Amino acid sequence: MTDLFQHDLDETTTTSLDLRRLQRQKRRQTRHKWTLVFSAVGLVLFAFGGSLAWEYINAFIPAESNEIADYEGAGQGVVQVIVAPGDSGTAIAQTLYEAGVVASPEAYVRVASASPESVKPGYYFLQREMKAEFAHAALLDPGNRNELTITIPEGHNKQHYFQAIANLTDFTVDEVAEIAEDTAALGLPEQADGDLEGWLFPETYAFQPDAQPADILATMVAETVKRLDRLGVPEEDRQEILTVASIIEKEARLEEDRPLVGGVIYNRLEIDMRLEMDSTIKYFAPSEGWATSDEDRAIDSPYNTYMYAGLPPTPIAAPGEAAIEAALRPAEHDYLFFVTVNTLTGETKYAETWDGHQKNVLELQQWAKEQREAREAEEGSEG
């Protein structure tokens, strides 16, 4: 019995102890769970309270602005800036900022990025402290470019252009002529045989203010090559075409006369007839007026087309594109002669025969006589 009851007691005791142990464990787990919950809630409340506190404190601290710095006005003073070839909008912005033109590179980039126009390389005159919008507009205005401009008219020889370049730069005409002798450095094609005559294309050019005579001459030669390329003139024919074109440029007074004069030149060359062009005489014996004298025509020169058949050895002037086109595509006719019968209007008449030409010459002489008499009468009335 004792053993039996003792067994029951032990079993009962063990069970009670286990139950109490489990209950304590559950209470600990419950307390731990609520501790975690309260801690999390506390952290949230702390964070929320901290945020409110920070906002409260921040209300008394000036906020840092995100606006891009930019000037308001059109600027003041004058400053020169250089836009180099290949400069991006960002590079231009930095150049303007360092020169004191804009308040920040970002201000200019913002304006330039929204603009459909791009800035060309060059030297520009701007003002300091300009609104980025005004600075970009100034760079797009050709009037603000600091550049050398030279206009090369048609129908002049290379010495005329050397003088024009000397007038534009700090070089003398002799120094320009000396620089022009290095034709290989200027890109002159081999068919020109080392002579720039006729290869300096007549045009208006713009150069950087530090441009050298070699830069200007090389640009003019390159422009001639570009025009010949565009017109499809074969390289082997270019010297001859330019020579014919130069005579057309000097002889033809009106646009419609260019291809007609070109036809006369080729007709004479075809039958080995001397060209007898006064323009070639004036190349080596310049004189006032349109006529040449017997003495001038008697001078022995390879450019004297009264004395020698064929073309002169080089062009006699710089022809324009219209004259080159006339030399390339002359009018087809049987004329061998032409003469300008009115030097004021440029009216020119053509003939197939010598007799027909003499009639036209008489018309010119009669017109010249009338002009002379009119001048004498005017001078007499004034006296």
Residue pairs with C-beta under 8 A, 6 or more apart in sequence:
68 104
68 106
68 107
68 110
69 103
69 104
69 106
69 107
70 102
70 103
70 104
70 107
70 131
70 132
71 102
71 103
71 129
71 130
71 131
71 132
72 131
73 129
73 130
73 131
74 127
74 130
74 131
74 134
75 101
75 126
75 127
75 128
75 129
75 130
75 131
75 134
75 135
76 127
76 128
76 129
77 127
77 128
78 125
78 126
78 127
79 99
79 100
79 101
79 125
79 126
79 127
79 128
80 123
80 124
80 125
80 126
80 146
81 95
81 96
81 99
81 101
81 123
81 124
81 126
82 95
82 122
82 123
82 124
83 92
83 95
83 119
83 120
83 121
83 122
83 124
83 139
84 91
84 121
85 121
86 121
87 95
87 119
87 121
89 108
89 109
89 112
89 113
90 105
90 109
92 108
92 112
92 119
92 139
93 102
93 105
93 106
93 107
93 108
93 109
93 112
94 105
96 102
96 105
96 108
96 126
96 135
97 103
97 104
97 105
97 108
99 126
99 128
100 128
100 129
101 126
101 127
101 128
101 129
101 130
101 135
102 108
102 130
102 132
102 135
103 129
103 132
107 132
108 132
108 135
108 136
110 132
111 132
111 133
111 135
111 136
112 119
112 136
115 136
115 140
117 140
119 136
119 139
119 140
120 145
122 145
122 146
122 147
122 208
123 145
123 146
123 147
123 208
123 209
124 138
124 139
124 144
124 145
124 146
125 144
125 146
126 135
126 138
126 139
126 144
127 138
130 138
138 144
145 206
146 209
147 206
147 207
147 208
147 209
148 168
148 169
148 206
148 207
148 208
148 209
148 211
149 204
149 205
149 206
149 207
150 164
150 165
150 168
150 204
150 205
150 207
150 216
151 203
151 204
151 205
152 161
152 164
152 200
152 201
152 202
152 203
152 204
152 205
152 220
152 318
153 202
154 202
154 249
154 317
154 318
154 319
154 320
154 323
155 202
155 249
155 250
155 317
155 318
155 319
155 320
156 202
156 317
156 318
157 197
157 283
157 316
157 317
157 318
158 180
158 196
158 197
158 200
158 318
159 173
159 177
161 200
161 220
161 318
162 173
162 176
162 177
162 180
163 173
163 176
165 171
165 176
165 213
165 216
165 217
166 172
166 173
166 175
166 176
166 213
168 216
169 176
169 211
169 212
169 213
169 216
171 179
171 213
175 213
176 213
176 217
179 212
179 213
179 214
179 217
180 186
180 196
180 213
180 217
182 214
183 192
183 194
183 195
183 196
185 214
185 218
186 196
186 214
186 217
186 218
186 221
187 218
187 221
187 222
187 225
188 194
188 196
188 199
188 221
189 199
189 225
189 235
189 238
191 235
191 236
191 238
191 239
192 198
192 199
192 239
192 314
193 239
193 314
195 314
196 217
196 221
197 314
197 315
197 316
197 317
198 242
198 243
198 245
198 246
198 314
198 315
198 316
198 317
198 318
198 319
199 220
199 221
199 224
199 242
199 315
199 318
200 217
200 220
200 221
200 224
200 318
201 220
201 221
201 223
201 224
201 227
201 318
202 318
202 319
202 320
203 220
203 223
205 216
205 219
205 220
205 223
207 215
207 216
207 219
224 242
227 321
227 324
228 238
228 241
228 324
231 321
231 324
231 325
231 328
233 241
233 324
233 328
239 314
239 315
240 311
241 324
241 327
241 328
242 315
242 319
242 324
242 327
243 311
243 312
243 314
243 315
243 316
244 262
244 265
244 266
244 311
244 327
245 315
245 319
245 323
245 324
245 326
245 327
245 328
246 315
246 316
246 317
246 318
246 319
246 323
247 261
247 265
247 275
247 277
247 279
247 280
247 316
248 258
248 261
248 262
248 265
248 319
248 323
248 326
248 327
249 317
249 318
249 319
249 320
249 323
250 277
250 279
250 282
250 316
250 317
251 261
251 277
251 278
251 279
251 338
252 258
252 260
252 261
252 323
252 326
252 348
253 340
253 343
253 346
253 348
254 346
254 347
254 348
255 322
257 338
257 346
257 348
258 322
258 323
258 325
258 326
259 326
259 329
259 330
259 331
260 330
260 331
260 333
260 335
260 338
260 348
260 350
261 326
261 338
261 348
262 326
262 327
262 329
262 330
262 331
263 330
263 331
263 332
263 333
263 335
264 335
264 336
264 337
264 338
264 350
265 275
265 277
265 330
266 330
267 273
267 333
267 334
267 335
267 336
268 274
268 275
268 336
269 275
269 310
269 311
272 309
272 310
273 309
273 336
274 305
274 306
274 307
274 308
274 309
275 305
275 309
275 310
275 311
276 305
276 306
277 305
278 290
278 291
278 292
279 316
279 317
280 303
280 304
280 305
280 312
280 316
281 292
281 296
281 297
281 299
281 303
281 304
281 305
281 306
282 292
282 296
283 303
283 312
283 316
283 317
284 299
284 301
284 303
284 304
285 292
285 296
285 299
285 301
287 293
287 296
290 340
290 343
297 304
297 306
297 307
300 307
301 307
302 308
302 312
302 313
303 312
303 313
303 316
305 312
319 327
333 350
334 352
335 350
335 351
335 352
336 351
336 352
336 353
336 357
337 350
337 351
337 352
337 353
337 354
337 356
337 357
337 360
338 348
338 349
338 350
338 351
338 357
338 360
339 348
339 349
339 357
339 360
339 361
339 364
340 346
340 347
340 348
340 364
341 347
341 348
341 349
341 360
341 363
341 364
341 367
342 364
342 367
349 360
349 363
350 360
351 357
351 359
351 360
